[in-house]
């Protein structure tokens, strides 16, 4: 169950970050409101996960998975630059997440 809640937190963190992109410096009302709603849900999920996981591992997975997903989404949907170094770096982030779980 802790992994499901953590996954929900990660998804809402990613949605919050995407909303930031569309909020355009908080000049667009709906995306601006969604930033706070999505991040609020994300942080609430993280709080619940911390009852069952170590804070270092939970936060590292939450933050790094969100970072990797946002980088991938940026390249795929927002036409951000892609390079072999970027792909390798994202892969290393994902390997780090897997490593945290394997060696927990």
Secondary structure as the mmCIF struct_conf table of DSSP 4:
data_model
#
loop_
_struct_conf.conf_type_id
_struct_conf.id
_struct_conf.beg_label_comp_id
_struct_conf.beg_label_asym_id
_struct_conf.beg_label_seq_id
_struct_conf.end_label_comp_id
_struct_conf.end_label_asym_id
_struct_conf.end_label_seq_id
HELX_RH_AL_P HELX_RH_AL_P1 UNK A 2 UNK A 23
TURN_TY1_P TURN_TY1_P1 UNK A 24 UNK A 27
BEND BEND1 UNK A 28 UNK A 28
HELX_RH_AL_P HELX_RH_AL_P2 UNK A 29 UNK A 49
TURN_TY1_P TURN_TY1_P2 UNK A 50 UNK A 52
BEND BEND2 UNK A 53 UNK A 53
HELX_RH_AL_P HELX_RH_AL_P3 UNK A 55 UNK A 77
BEND BEND3 UNK A 78 UNK A 78
HELX_RH_AL_P HELX_RH_AL_P4 UNK A 84 UNK A 102
TURN_TY1_P TURN_TY1_P3 UNK A 103 UNK A 103
#
